Amino acid sequence: MSTVSKPPPASRWFHEFGRAPRILGLDVARGLAILGMAGAHIGETEAFDPFDLSTWTDLVHGRSSILFAVLAGISIALMTGRSVLPDPERMPSLRLQLIGRGAVIFLIGLALEMLNTPIAVILTLYGLLYVAVIPFLRWQPWKLLIAAGILALAAPALLALLAALTLNPTGAGVSLVLYGSYPITAWLAFVFAGMALGRLRVEKLETAAITLSAGVGLMVVGYGLGLVGGVTRLGSGSAIFGGEPAAGWSSYSDALAAADPGGAVVRAIFAVEPHSGGTAEILGSGGFALSVIALCVLLSGPLRAVLLPLGALGSMPLSAYSVHVVSVALVAGPGGFFPSNAFWLATAVALLLATTLWSILFGRGPLERLVGWVASRMAAVPPGRPVITGRRVDS
């Protein structure tokens, strides 16, 4: 009696990885986001000049983390029903799962911040976003898109005006929610857009084509606003919203005049620089993220074999991002800074090789397993049991 031997793990992985229900294009986009954020942290880049290809690496600044945020929204939509809105009876379980995921990611982010690298670790925000979106899980895609549009168009100007009227306050909560490098009020726009895209079957070629067109249109509008406004190198979000708190003034009116509310509002509308939080940046870089995601989905079919390593990297973004931050701490030391394109290249190659090998041998990344285990325990969901039911939003 003959027995059929199983193919070796590498061969089986090559034929099975990235197949439905997993969406390879999204994993590829996550992989690009991880490599882009690594470049923003340790790469040596020159100011972007569209006519000089050697400066195009500057595109990683700001846009990579925004791509990561849009993909976070898509992931939330996929894990809570894909194109199906979760039924009300499933909401308690979903809330607990998202809270569990968010808590673990937040704590991992805090641990990475304790390494005292110059990296503005995004994971603390990423963890909070899992909790912040809970009230919106049953929103239709059109509602999510409207909310994203309102946040993109109105929030920067309103926040800038509020900052000026309150004389540019500082504090941990204010920085986190309103005016830091990753303010939740601005980044929810990216997450809402991603959730809508996930609900609209992002894996379909028709959806990807429409997304690409929309992304290019937003890039034209957003970066066009930046050109019209003539805003250059405004730097961080705090600079857009007025900088240091006013102090030492004889009266509130003098301090308010120095805060320049009108100028702050104008800067917030036309600010296009990375992490400025301006409307121009949200539209332009958000459109860039949508375009990258759409292209990855469209190309993941014909170029599947070539893109598999990027897909493996993108299938375990939490683990890869954490390893990257730890590597910076080891190379540069606490508080140190080590910009080097050679280090960036070595990081990219090492991450691609390590995650591909891990995916072949073990499947899910180690930190992804931890997050999934905690989420299941929080909601008391037995492993492997389906937890999402609901109705289609596109029927």
N, C-alpha and C positions, 0 to 999 in steps of 0.2 A: 504494500500500500504506500503510494508516494505521498509526500507532503509538500505543500507549496511554501517555500521560504519567503519571509517578509523582506522587502527591499531594505537596504541600509538606511539609517536615519536621515542622512544627508539627501539621498535620492528621494525619499518619501517627503521630506520637508520641501524640496525644490518643486515637487509636483502639487503639494497640498497647501503650502503657506500662502496666505493672502486670498484664498478662495472664499466665495460667499459662504456664510453670511458676513465674514470680515470684508472690509472695503480697503483693498490694497492702496488705492490712491490717497486715502486719508493717512495711512501709515507713512507713506512716502512724504506727504506734506509735513507730518510731525517730525520725521527725520530731518527734513530741510530746516524746520524751525529750530531744532536742537543744535544743528551745526551752525545756523545763523546766529543764535544766541551765544554760542561759544566764540564765534568770530567777533561779536560785539564786545565780549568780555576781554578777549586776549589778543585779538587781531590788530594789526597796524594798517589803518586805512587812511586814504586821502579824501578830501572833500569831493562829493559826487559831481562829475561832469559827464553828461550824457554822450558827449563826443569823444570821451577818453575811456576805453574799456578797462584800463588799469585802475580806475577809480570806482568801478561798479561794486567792489566789495563793500563800499560804504553803505550800500543798501541794507546791510544786515542790521544797522542801528535802528532801533525802534520797531522796524517792520517785523523782525523775527518774533519778538514777544507779542506783537499784535496778532500775527499768524497763529501763535500758540493759543491766544485767548479765543479767537474765532473757532479754532479746532476744539477747544474746551467746550464751547457751546454745542458744537455738533456732537461731541461725545456724550454730553448730558442728554441730548435728545435721543440718541441711539440707545443709551442704557435705560431710558424711561419709556420705550415703546416704539422707537423709530418713527414711522409715519402714522402711528396710532397714539391717540391721547390716552393717558392712563385713566382707568376707571376710578371713581371716588373711593371705592372700598380698598383700592391698592395704595392710595396716597399715604396712609400712616407708615406702611412698610417702606415706601420710596423715600419719604422724609428721613426716616432713621438711617437708611442706607446712605443717602447723600450727606447727612450729618457725620456719619462714621467716616466716609471717604474724606470729607473736608477736614475733619479733625486730624486724621493721620497725616494728610498732606501738609496742613498747617504746622504740625509739630516737626515734620521733616524739614520744612522751610526754616523754622526757628533754629533747629540744630545746625543747619548749613550757615545761617547767619552768625552763629556762635564761632564759626571758624575765622571770622573777621577778615574775609576777603573783600576786595573792592567791588564785588559783584552785588548789584541790587537784586537780591534773590526774589524771584517772582512767585515762589511756591506758597508763601503765606497768603498772598492775594488769591492765588489759585484755589487754595483750600477754602477761603471765605466765600468765593464765588459759588461753590457747590451749595452753600447754605443760602446765599442771597437769592438764588434763582428758584427756590422751593415754591414761593407763592405764584410762580408763573409757569409751572410745569403743564398746566392744562390750557394754556393760552393757544389759540389758533396761530398759525404762521403769520397771517397778516397782522395780527395784534402785536406779535413780537417784532415784526419789521417796522411797524409804526412807532413802537417804543424805542427801537434802536435809532430811528430817524430823529425823533424828538430829542433824545439824549445827545446825538451828534450835532444837531443844529442849534439847540437852545442851551444845553447845559454849560458849555464852556463860557459863553458870555455871561450867563446868570451867576455862575460861580466866581468869575472874575469881578463882577460888580459886587457880589457879596463880600469877597475878600477885601476889596477897596473900602467898602462902607464899614467893615469891622476892623480896618487898619491892619490887614494882613496877619491874622492870628496864627500862632504856631501851637503844636502839641501833637502827641502821638495819634489821637483819634482824628484830628483835623487833617493831618498829613495822609493818614490811611484812607479816609473816606473822600476827601475833597481835593487836596492839592499836592499830593506826593507824586513820586515817579509812576505809581500804578494806582491812581484814585479809582475807587470802585464805581463812582458815578459816571466816569468816562468809559471804563472798561466793560461795564454792563452793556454798553452799546454793541461791542464786539461779540459778547456772549449771546445776547439776544439774536443778533444776526446769524450766528452759528446755529443756535437752536432752531430758528426758522428753516435754515438750510437743511438741517438734519431731518426735520419733519417733512420736508418736501422731496425726500428720496434723493439725497445728494449723489448716490451711486449711479443714477440714471444719466445716460449721455445727454439727453435733452436738458435735464436740469443743469448739468455741468456747462453746457454750451450757453444757456441763459445766464448762468452765474458768471461766466467769463465775460460776457458782454456787459453785464451790470458792473462788474469789477473794473473793467477798463473805463466805463463811463464815470464811475466814482473817482478814479484816479485823475481823469481829465479835470473834473470839477474841483476836487480837493487841491491838487497841486497847482491848478490854475488860480485858485484863490490865494495860495501862497505866493505865486508870482505877482499877482495883482497887488497884494498887500506889501510886497517888498520886504517881507520878514526874513531875516537871515541870522542864523546862529543865535537864536534866543535861549537855547539851552534847556534847562530843566523846567518842569511845570511851575516851580516856585518863582522863577524869573518871569514867566508869563503873568502870573497872578500878583506881581508887585514886589516880590522879594522879602526882605526882612520887615518885621513889624515896626510900625512907626513908634518912636519914643522921643521924649524930651520936648514935645511941642507944647506951646502955651495954651492952645485950645484945640478942640476937636476939629473945628473948621480949617485950621492951619494943617493939621495932620491929614485931613481928608483931601485937601488940595495937593499935598505932597504925594498921597496915594494915587492920584490921577485916575478916578473911576472911568472917565470916558476913554482914556488911552488904554486902560487895562481891558476894557470890553473890546476895543478894536484889535488889540494884540491877540486876545483870545479867539477871535473869529479867524484871523489870517495866519495865526501861528502854524507852521508846517514842519518845524524841526522835530527830531525824535524826542519823544517823551514830553513834548510841550503841552499836550492835552488840548490843543486848539481844534476848532472845527475843521480847518483845512487838513490837519494831520489825521484826524479821525476819518474823514471822508477819503483822503488820498491813500493813506496807508491801509485803511480798512478795505478799500478797493483793491489794493495790491495783494492783500491776504486772500480775498475772494478769487482773484485771478490765479494765484498760485495753486490754491486748492482745486479749482476747476481744471487747470492744466494737468495737475497730478492725476486726477480722476480720468481725464481723457487719454493720458499717455500710459497709464498703468496697464492697460490691456495690451497694446502692441509692443510695449517695452518692458513687459513683466519680468523677464529673466534678468535684464540689466538693473532693474529697480529693486530687486529683492533685498539686497543688503540695506538700502535706505528704508525699505519697509520694515525690516527686522529692527533697525534702530528706532523707528517711529512706533513700533509696537510696545516698546518699554521706555517711554519718554521720561518718566519719573526716575527710574533707575539710572538712565544715561545722563540726565541733567545733574543728578546728585553726584555721580562719579566725576563728572566734569568739574563741579565746584570743589570737590575734595582734591582733585588733581591740581587745581590752581593753588589751593592752600598748601599742598605739599611742595610744590615747585617754588612758589614765591614766599612762603612763610606767612604767619599771621600778620595781617595788615599790609603785606607786600603787594607789589604790582609787577607783572611780568608780561608786557605786550610783545608778542612775537608771532609773525605769520608762520614760522617753522613750528612753533608750539601749537598753533591752531591746526596746521596740517597734520601733525602727529596725533593731536587729539581726535581729529576727524577719522583718521585711518584706524586708530585704536578702538574708537567707539564702534565703527562699522564692523570691524573684525570680531570684537568681543560680543556684540549683540547678535550678530549672525550666528556665531558658534553657540551662544547661550540659547538662542531660539531653536536651533537644530536639536540640541541635546535636552533642553528642559522646557521649552515653550515660553510661557509668560515670564516676564522679568521678576526679580525677587521682590522689589518694592511694590510692584503691581499686584503680586500675590498677597502681600501683607495688607494692602489697601482693600482688596477684594474680600479677604478673610474678615477684617474688622467690619466692613460694611454688612457682610452676611450675619455676623454675630450680633451686630447692633439691631438688625431687623429680625433676628431669629429665623433666617431663611436657610434650610438645609442646602448644602452644596449641590448644584446641578438642577435645583427645582426652579422652574420658570416663575418669575415674580411679576411680569408685566402682562396685563390684559387691557383691552380698551377698544375704542372705535377708530376707524380710519379717519384721517383728517382730509384726505384727498379724494374721498368717494362722493 
